[in-house]
Amino acid sequence: MNHIPRLAAGLAATGALALAGCGSSGSSGLSKAQLAAKADAQCTAYTKAATAIPQPKDFATNPVAAAAFLDKLKPLVAAQERAMLALKPDSSAKALWDRFVAAGKHGTALFNDADAKAHAKDRRGLVDLEQLAAYKTSTVNSIATQLGAKACAK
């Protein structure tokens, strides 16, 4: 189960992080390639920041330690989601981008549920993290790959 916290950290890479200059330079929005490049930059930055936070050895057995760890990730998750939402696709990329953003929102909800349960000392939060890991593997990675966001599909 040690992979779950890192996947929780990595899923936020589908939500959104703060990128300078997000959005479009014109009214038409960002192309699929531009969205993929910006999303990948964000996913890479998020992963680097998240993996710099040490995971407690007793994460899976100590809800207090799990809550403290997830609390350190939470601002990164929120910032990433805001950044992804700030990116505006052009009409040709909109449907796929909307699916990517929706997947990120779902992942963020699972992350927040796990965090709340850890604070309540409810071990069922680990189930939420397992669902998050499975969702990232089964859904998010596929959408990121279709988008061309290779770093977000890891």
N, C-alpha and C positions, 0 to 999 in steps of 0.2 A: 504494500500500500504506500510505500515511500514515493512512488511516482505520482500519486494523486496531488500533493501540494504543488509540485512543479507544473503539472498539467493545469491546475487551477490558476497558477500564475501565468502560464502560457496562453490560456484561453482568452485572457483579457486582451491578448493581441488581436482578438477579433472584435473587441468592443470599440476602443478609441483612445489615443494618447495625444498630448499636446504637440502639434507640429507647427513650427513657425511657417506662416504662409499657407495654411490650409485653405481650401476652397478654390474657387476658380478665378482666373484672371479675366475672364469674359463672361458673358451671360449664358454661354452655351454649356458650361460645366466642364468637368474633367473627363477625359477619355478613359477607357478601360485601362490602358497602359499607364496613364498618369495616376489613376486611382491605385493600381497595383503597386506602383513605385512608392507612393506616399504611404500606403498601408504597410508595405514591407519595411519602410524606414521606421514606422511607428512600432511594428511588431518586434523588430530588432532592438530598438531602444527599450521597449517594455521588458523583453526577455532579459536583456543585460541588467536592468535595474532590479527585476524580480529575483534573478538568480544570485544577486549580490546580498540578498537578505538570507541569513542562515536559517535553515529549517531545523526546528528542534528535533532531537533524536526521538523524543517521546510524543511526537505529533499525533500519531494514531491512537495513543492510549491516554493522553492527558489533555482534556478539553480546555484547560486554562492555557496551556502552552499553545494549543492549536488556535485558540481565539487570539492570543497575542501575535502569533505569526500571521494569521489572516488579516488582522488589523493593520499590520505593516504593508500588506499587499493592497489593501482596500483603496488607498488614495491613488495608487498606480492604476488599478482597475477603473476607477471613476474618471481619472484624467484621460485614459486611453479611450474610453467610451465617448467622452466629450469631443475628443479630437476626430474620431472616425465620423461622428455625426456632423462635424463641421465640413467634411468633404462633400462636395456636391457633384454628382455625376452628370454627364451629358445624357441625352435621351437614349443613345445606343447602349449605354452601360447601366442605365437606371435600374432595370429589373434585377440584374445580377447583383448590383451594389445593394439594393434594398434587401435582397435575401441575405447577403453577407452581414449587413447591419442588424437585421432581425435575429440572425443566429448569434451575433455578439450580445445583443440584449438578453436573449434567453440564457446564454452562458453567464452573463453578469447576474441575472436573477438567481441562478443556481449557486453562484459564488456567495451572494449576499445571504441566501437562505442558510448555507453552510456556516457562514460567519455568525449569524444570529443564533443558530443552534449550538455552536461552540460556546458562545457567551452564556447560554442557558445550561451548559454542561450536558447537552443532549448529544449523545454519540451518533444519533441518526444524521448529523451533519456530515459524517463521513460518507454516508450513502449519497448525499447530495454531491459530494466531491467525486464519487465514483460515477454518478450520472453525468457530471460535467466532463469527466475524462472520456467517457463513452461518447457523449454528444460531440465533443471536439473531434474525436477520431472518425465517427460515422458521418457527421454532417458538416461541421465547420471546415475541416481540412479539404473536403471535396469542393465546397463553394470557393474557398481561397484559391485552390488549384485552378478552377474554372476562371477565376478572376485574373490569374497570373501572379498572385501574391504568394510567392514561394516561401518566404520567411514566415508568413502567417499560417502556412499549411504544415508547418513542422510540429 
